[in-house]
Amino acid sequence: MSADAKSIELAIAAGQAAKSKKATEVIALDVSERLVLTDMFVLATGNNDRQVRAIVDAVDEAMTKAGLKLSLIHISEPTRLG
């Protein structure tokens, strides 16, 4: 069973909020069949700390407007290969 329409709608809103702050590589993953914790993960890339924080704030605002409270935000440190 895949994510319900509301979860997909919220993931789209989160992705659009991230894109509004120029996030790149915005991906929504349907994890509803694998996890009971959530239906969707939305991943996005920012170019620097300032941009990432702006992306997080925009997504948080969009989800708050939709009536949700974010329970976890994970910001990973940049990984350099090579």
N, CA, C and O atoms as a MOPAC input file, in Angstrom:
PM7 MOZYME 1SCF
protein

 N      0.84300 1    -1.17900 1     0.00000 1
 C      0.00000 1     0.00000 1     0.00000 1
 C      0.88800 1     1.24100 1     0.00000 1
 O      1.80200 1     1.35100 1     0.81700 1
 N      0.62900 1     2.15200 1    -0.89000 1
 C      1.45600 1     3.35300 1    -0.98100 1
 C      0.88000 1     4.46700 1    -0.10500 1
 O     -0.20100 1     4.33600 1     0.46800 1
 N      1.62500 1     5.55200 1    -0.01900 1
 C      1.22400 1     6.69800 1     0.79400 1
 C     -0.13100 1     7.22300 1     0.34300 1
 O     -0.47100 1     7.17500 1    -0.83900 1
 N     -0.90100 1     7.72800 1     1.31000 1
 C     -2.22500 1     8.26300 1     0.97000 1
 C     -2.09800 1     9.63000 1     0.30000 1
 O     -1.02300 1    10.22900 1     0.27900 1
 N     -3.20900 1    10.10500 1    -0.24100 1
 C     -3.21700 1    11.36100 1    -1.00500 1
 C     -2.76700 1    12.54900 1    -0.16100 1
 O     -2.06600 1    13.43000 1    -0.66100 1
 N     -3.15700 1    12.58600 1     1.10400 1
 C     -2.77400 1    13.70000 1     1.98200 1
 C     -1.25400 1    13.72600 1     2.18300 1
 O     -0.64500 1    14.79400 1     2.13900 1
 N     -0.64600 1    12.57300 1     2.40100 1
 C      0.81100 1    12.50200 1     2.57900 1
 C      1.54900 1    12.96000 1     1.33100 1
 O      2.55700 1    13.66100 1     1.41200 1
 N      1.03900 1    12.55800 1     0.18400 1
 C      1.65200 1    12.96800 1    -1.08500 1
 C      1.50300 1    14.47400 1    -1.27200 1
 O      2.44500 1    15.14700 1    -1.69000 1
 N      0.32600 1    14.99900 1    -0.96300 1
 C      0.08200 1    16.44100 1    -1.06200 1
 C      1.03700 1    17.22600 1    -0.16100 1
 O      1.57400 1    18.25500 1    -0.57100 1
 N      1.24500 1    16.74500 1     1.05600 1
 C      2.15400 1    17.41800 1     1.98400 1
 C      3.60400 1    17.33600 1     1.50300 1
 O      4.36200 1    18.29500 1     1.64400 1
 N      3.98200 1    16.19900 1     0.94000 1
 C      5.34400 1    16.05400 1     0.41100 1
 C      5.57000 1    17.01200 1    -0.75200 1
 O      6.64400 1    17.60000 1    -0.87600 1
 N      4.57300 1    17.16800 1    -1.59000 1
 C      4.68100 1    18.11600 1    -2.70300 1
 C      4.82400 1    19.53700 1    -2.16900 1
 O      5.64900 1    20.30800 1    -2.66000 1
 N      4.02200 1    19.88100 1    -1.16600 1
 C      4.11400 1    21.22400 1    -0.56800 1
 C      5.48400 1    21.45800 1     0.05100 1
 O      6.04300 1    22.54800 1    -0.07100 1
 N      6.02800 1    20.44500 1     0.71300 1
 C      7.36300 1    20.57000 1     1.30400 1
 C      8.41800 1    20.74900 1     0.21600 1
 O      9.31800 1    21.57800 1     0.34600 1
 N      8.30400 1    19.97300 1    -0.84800 1
 C      9.24000 1    20.09600 1    -1.96300 1
 C      9.17000 1    21.44900 1    -2.63900 1
 O     10.19700 1    22.02100 1    -3.00300 1
 N      7.96100 1    21.96300 1    -2.81000 1
 C      7.79600 1    23.28700 1    -3.41300 1
 C      8.38100 1    24.37500 1    -2.51600 1
 O      8.98700 1    25.32900 1    -3.00400 1
 N      8.19700 1    24.23000 1    -1.20400 1
 C      8.77300 1    25.19900 1    -0.26600 1
 C     10.30000 1    25.16700 1    -0.35400 1
 O     10.95000 1    26.21200 1    -0.34600 1
 N     10.86200 1    23.96600 1    -0.43800 1
 C     12.32100 1    23.84100 1    -0.56600 1
 C     12.80200 1    24.47600 1    -1.87000 1
 O     13.79100 1    25.20900 1    -1.88700 1
 N     12.09100 1    24.18700 1    -2.95900 1
 C     12.47400 1    24.76400 1    -4.25500 1
 C     12.37000 1    26.28600 1    -4.25100 1
 O     13.11900 1    26.95800 1    -4.96000 1
 N     11.44400 1    26.84000 1    -3.45500 1
 C     11.28800 1    28.30000 1    -3.39300 1
 C     12.52100 1    28.97600 1    -2.81400 1
 O     12.73100 1    30.17500 1    -2.99800 1
 N     13.33700 1    28.19200 1    -2.10900 1
 C     14.59700 1    28.70300 1    -1.56200 1
 C     15.78900 1    28.16600 1    -2.34100 1
 O     16.91400 1    28.11900 1    -1.84400 1
 N     15.51000 1    27.76200 1    -3.57700 1
 C     16.53200 1    27.31500 1    -4.52000 1
 C     17.23000 1    26.00800 1    -4.11500 1
 O     18.40400 1    25.80600 1    -4.42200 1
 N     16.50300 1    25.13200 1    -3.42900 1
 C     17.04200 1    23.80600 1    -3.12600 1
 C     17.20600 1    23.04100 1    -4.43200 1
 O     16.44100 1    23.23600 1    -5.37600 1
 N     18.19400 1    22.18100 1    -4.47700 1
 C     18.40700 1    21.32700 1    -5.63700 1
 C     18.20700 1    19.88300 1    -5.20800 1
 O     18.14000 1    19.58400 1    -4.01600 1
 N     18.11400 1    19.00100 1    -6.17400 1
 C     17.96900 1    17.57400 1    -5.91300 1
 C     16.84900 1    17.29600 1    -4.91400 1
 O     17.03700 1    16.52000 1    -3.97700 1
 N     15.69300 1    17.91700 1    -5.10400 1
 C     14.54800 1    17.69400 1    -4.22000 1
 C     13.88700 1    16.37700 1    -4.62600 1
 O     13.46800 1    16.19700 1    -5.77000 1
 N     13.80500 1    15.47300 1    -3.66600 1
 C     13.27700 1    14.12800 1    -3.91800 1
 C     12.28700 1    13.77800 1    -2.81500 1
 O     12.56400 1    13.99800 1    -1.63600 1
 N     11.15400 1    13.24300 1    -3.18700 1
 C     10.18900 1    12.71600 1    -2.21900 1
 C     10.18300 1    11.19800 1    -2.34900 1
 O     10.01200 1    10.65600 1    -3.44100 1
 N     10.37100 1    10.52500 1    -1.22700 1
 C     10.40000 1     9.06300 1    -1.21600 1
 C      9.19500 1     8.53000 1    -0.45800 1
 O      8.93200 1     8.94300 1     0.67100 1
 N      8.47000 1     7.62100 1    -1.07300 1
 C      7.35200 1     6.95300 1    -0.41900 1
 C      7.92300 1     5.77600 1     0.37700 1
 O      8.37500 1     4.78800 1    -0.20200 1
 N      7.89800 1     5.88800 1     1.68800 1
 C      8.44300 1     4.84100 1     2.56100 1
 C      7.33900 1     4.17400 1     3.36800 1
 O      7.61600 1     3.47700 1     4.34400 1
 N      6.09500 1     4.38300 1     2.96600 1
 C      4.95500 1     3.89900 1     3.74000 1
 C      4.90400 1     2.37400 1     3.86300 1
 O      4.37500 1     1.85000 1     4.84300 1
 N      5.43900 1     1.67600 1     2.89700 1
 C      5.42700 1     0.20900 1     2.96300 1
 C      6.55900 1    -0.35500 1     3.82300 1
 O      6.54900 1    -1.53300 1     4.17900 1
 N      7.53000 1     0.49400 1     4.15100 1
 C      8.68900 1     0.01600 1     4.90800 1
 C      8.72400 1     0.51600 1     6.35100 1
 O      9.30500 1    -0.13000 1     7.22200 1
 N      8.10300 1     1.66300 1     6.60100 1
 C      8.16000 1     2.27300 1     7.92900 1
 C      6.76500 1     2.55600 1     8.46300 1
 O      5.85800 1     2.90700 1     7.70900 1
 N      6.60300 1     2.40100 1     9.76200 1
 C      5.33200 1     2.78100 1    10.38400 1
 C      5.39900 1     4.19900 1    10.92200 1
 O      4.37300 1     4.77900 1    11.27700 1
 N      6.58600 1     4.75500 1    10.98300 1
 C      6.81500 1     6.08300 1    11.53500 1
 C      6.27400 1     7.19700 1    10.64400 1
 O      5.74600 1     8.19000 1    11.14300 1
 N      6.40200 1     7.03600 1     9.32900 1
 C      6.00800 1     8.08900 1     8.38800 1
 C      5.68500 1     7.48200 1     7.03000 1
 O      6.02100 1     6.33100 1     6.75400 1
 N      5.03500 1     8.26600 1     6.19400 1
 C      4.71900 1     7.81300 1     4.84000 1
 C      5.73000 1     8.29700 1     3.80800 1
 O      6.04200 1     7.58800 1     2.85100 1
 N      6.24700 1     9.53400 1     4.01300 1
 C      7.10200 1    10.15800 1     3.00600 1
 C      8.34300 1    10.77200 1     3.65800 1
 O      8.28600 1    11.29100 1     4.77300 1
 N      9.44300 1    10.70200 1     2.95000 1
 C     10.64800 1    11.47000 1     3.26900 1
 C     10.83200 1    12.46200 1     2.13100 1
 O     10.67500 1    12.10700 1     0.96200 1
 N     11.16300 1    13.70000 1     2.46800 1
 C     11.50300 1    14.69800 1     1.45300 1
 C     12.95000 1    15.10200 1     1.69200 1
 O     13.29900 1    15.56600 1     2.77700 1
 N     13.78400 1    14.92600 1     0.68600 1
 C     15.20200 1    15.25000 1     0.76500 1
 C     15.49400 1    16.40500 1    -0.17400 1
 O     14.93200 1    16.48300 1    -1.26700 1
 N     16.36800 1    17.29700 1     0.25000 1
 C     16.73600 1    18.44100 1    -0.59000 1
 C     18.17600 1    18.82100 1    -0.29100 1
 O     18.68500 1    18.56200 1     0.80000 1
 N     18.82000 1    19.42900 1    -1.25600 1
 C     20.20800 1    19.84800 1    -1.12200 1
 C     20.29800 1    21.36700 1    -1.19700 1
 O     19.66400 1    22.00700 1    -2.03600 1
 N     21.10400 1    21.92500 1    -0.29900 1
 C     21.41600 1    23.34800 1    -0.33700 1
 C     22.91100 1    23.51400 1    -0.52900 1
 O     23.68300 1    22.60100 1    -0.23800 1
 N     23.32100 1    24.67500 1    -1.01600 1
 C     24.73100 1    24.89700 1    -1.34200 1
 C     25.58700 1    25.35700 1    -0.17600 1
 O     26.81100 1    25.22800 1    -0.21500 1
 N     24.95200 1    25.89600 1     0.86600 1
 C     25.72900 1    26.35200 1     2.02700 1
 C     24.81500 1    26.36700 1     3.25000 1
 O     23.60300 1    26.19300 1     3.12600 1
 N     25.39700 1    26.57300 1     4.42400 1
 C     24.63300 1    26.52800 1     5.67100 1
 C     23.47700 1    27.51600 1     5.67800 1
 O     22.37500 1    27.18700 1     6.11900 1
 N     23.72000 1    28.69700 1     5.20200 1
 C     22.67900 1    29.72900 1     5.19500 1
 C     21.48200 1    29.30200 1     4.33900 1
 O     20.32900 1    29.45500 1     4.74100 1
 N     21.77500 1    28.77000 1     3.16700 1
 C     20.70300 1    28.32500 1     2.28400 1
 C     19.94200 1    27.14700 1     2.89300 1
 O     18.71400 1    27.09800 1     2.82500 1
 N     20.65700 1    26.21600 1     3.47700 1
 C     20.00800 1    25.05600 1     4.08600 1
 C     19.06400 1    25.50100 1     5.19700 1
 O     17.94700 1    24.99300 1     5.30300 1
 N     19.49400 1    26.42500 1     6.00800 1
 C     18.62800 1    26.92000 1     7.09000 1
 C     17.39100 1    27.62000 1     6.51300 1
 O     16.29800 1    27.48800 1     7.06300 1
 N     17.55200 1    28.35400 1     5.41900 1
 C     16.40500 1    28.99900 1     4.76700 1
 C     15.43900 1    27.94800 1     4.21200 1
 O     14.22300 1    28.11900 1     4.28800 1
 N     15.97400 1    26.87800 1     3.66300 1
 C     15.14700 1    25.78500 1     3.15100 1
 C     14.35600 1    25.15400 1     4.29600 1
 O     13.15100 1    24.93400 1     4.17700 1
 N     15.03500 1    24.86600 1     5.39600 1
 C     14.37600 1    24.26900 1     6.56500 1
 C     13.25700 1    25.17500 1     7.06500 1
 O     12.15600 1    24.70600 1     7.35200 1
 N     13.53600 1    26.46900 1     7.16900 1
 C     12.52500 1    27.41900 1     7.64000 1
 C     11.32100 1    27.45900 1     6.70300 1
 O     10.18200 1    27.51600 1     7.16700 1
 N     11.55700 1    27.43100 1     5.39500 1
 C     10.46400 1    27.47300 1     4.42400 1
 C      9.60300 1    26.21500 1     4.50800 1
 O      8.37600 1    26.29500 1     4.44200 1
 N     10.23700 1    25.06500 1     4.65300 1
 C      9.48600 1    23.80900 1     4.77800 1
 C      8.70500 1    23.79600 1     6.08800 1
 O      7.53900 1    23.40200 1     6.11700 1
 N      9.34200 1    24.22400 1     7.16200 1
 C      8.66200 1    24.28900 1     8.45900 1
 C      7.43100 1    25.19100 1     8.37800 1
 O      6.36700 1    24.83800 1     8.88600 1
 N      7.57200 1    26.34100 1     7.74600 1
 C      6.45300 1    27.27000 1     7.59400 1
 C      5.33100 1    26.64800 1     6.76800 1
 O      4.15800 1    26.77400 1     7.12100 1
 N      5.68400 1    25.97800 1     5.67000 1
 C      4.67000 1    25.34400 1     4.81600 1
 C      3.92400 1    24.24500 1     5.57000 1
 O      2.70800 1    24.11400 1     5.43000 1
 N      4.63600 1    23.46300 1     6.36100 1
 C      3.99500 1    22.38800 1     7.10700 1
 C      3.14200 1    22.93600 1     8.25100 1
 O      2.08600 1    22.38200 1     8.55800 1
 N      3.59300 1    24.01500 1     8.87900 1
 C      2.80700 1    24.65400 1     9.93900 1
 C      1.49600 1    25.18800 1     9.35800 1
 O      0.43800 1    25.04400 1     9.96900 1
 N      1.57100 1    25.80400 1     8.17600 1
 C      0.35400 1    26.29800 1     7.50800 1
 C     -0.59700 1    25.15700 1     7.17500 1
 O     -1.81300 1    25.34500 1     7.12800 1
 N     -0.03500 1    23.97000 1     6.94200 1
 C     -0.85500 1    22.79500 1     6.63700 1
 C     -1.37600 1    22.11800 1     7.90300 1
 O     -2.09400 1    21.12000 1     7.83100 1
 N     -1.00400 1    22.67300 1     9.07500 1
 C     -1.49200 1    22.12300 1    10.33600 1
 C     -0.61000 1    21.07300 1    10.96400 1
 O     -1.04500 1    20.36800 1    11.87500 1
 N      0.62700 1    20.95000 1    10.49800 1
 C      1.55000 1    19.95300 1    11.04200 1
 C      2.65800 1    20.60900 1    11.85000 1
 O      2.98300 1    21.78000 1    11.65400 1
 N      3.22100 1    19.84500 1    12.74600 1
 C      4.39800 1    20.27000 1    13.49800 1
 C      5.50900 1    19.29600 1    13.16100 1
 O      5.34900 1    18.08800 1    13.33600 1
 N      6.61800 1    19.79800 1    12.68500 1
 C      7.74200 1    18.91700 1    12.35900 1
 C      8.29600 1    18.30100 1    13.62800 1
 O      8.50700 1    18.99500 1    14.62300 1
 N      8.53100 1    17.00200 1    13.59500 1
 C      9.05500 1    16.32300 1    14.77800 1
 C     10.55800 1    16.08800 1    14.68800 1
 O     11.21600 1    15.88500 1    15.70900 1
 N     11.10100 1    16.11500 1    13.48400 1
 C     12.53100 1    15.86200 1    13.33500 1
 C     13.04400 1    16.56800 1    12.09300 1
 O     12.46800 1    16.46200 1    11.01100 1
 N     14.12400 1    17.28200 1    12.27100 1
 C     14.81800 1    17.90100 1    11.14400 1
 C     16.25400 1    17.43400 1    11.23500 1
 O     16.90100 1    17.60100 1    12.26900 1
 N     16.75200 1    16.85800 1    10.17000 1
 C     18.14000 1    16.40700 1    10.16100 1
 C     18.90000 1    17.18700 1     9.09300 1
 O     18.56500 1    17.14500 1     7.90900 1
 N     19.91200 1    17.88600 1     9.53700 1
 C     20.78900 1    18.60900 1     8.61600 1
 C     22.15900 1    17.95600 1     8.71800 1
 O     22.81200 1    18.02000 1     9.76000 1
 N     22.58600 1    17.32800 1     7.62900 1
 C     23.87400 1    16.63600 1     7.67000 1
 C     24.99400 1    17.57700 1     7.26300 1
 O     24.79500 1    18.51400 1     6.49000 1
 N     26.14200 1    17.31300 1     7.78400 1
 C     27.33100 1    18.08400 1     7.43400 1
 C     27.74700 1    17.70000 1     6.01600 1
 O     27.52400 1    16.57000 1     5.58200 1
 N     28.34700 1    18.63600 1     5.30400 1
 C     28.79200 1    18.32200 1     3.94200 1
 C     29.78700 1    17.16500 1     3.91900 1
 O     30.62100 1    17.02500 1     4.81300 1
 N     29.68500 1    16.36300 1     2.90700 1
 C     30.61200 1    15.25000 1     2.72100 1
 C     31.47400 1    15.55800 1     1.50700 1
 O     30.96700 1    15.87400 1     0.43100 1
 N     32.74700 1    15.46300 1     1.68900 1
 C     33.66700 1    15.70700 1     0.58600 1
 C     34.33300 1    14.39200 1     0.19100 1
 O     34.93300 1    13.69900 1     1.01300 1
 N     34.21100 1    14.08300 1    -1.06200 1
 C     34.80700 1    12.85200 1    -1.56200 1
 C     36.14500 1    13.16200 1    -2.21600 1
 O     36.31800 1    14.20500 1    -2.84800 1
 N     37.08600 1    12.24100 1    -2.05500 1
 C     38.34000 1    12.39700 1    -2.76900 1
 C     39.41400 1    12.96800 1    -2.01100 1
 O     40.51600 1    13.13900 1    -2.53300 1

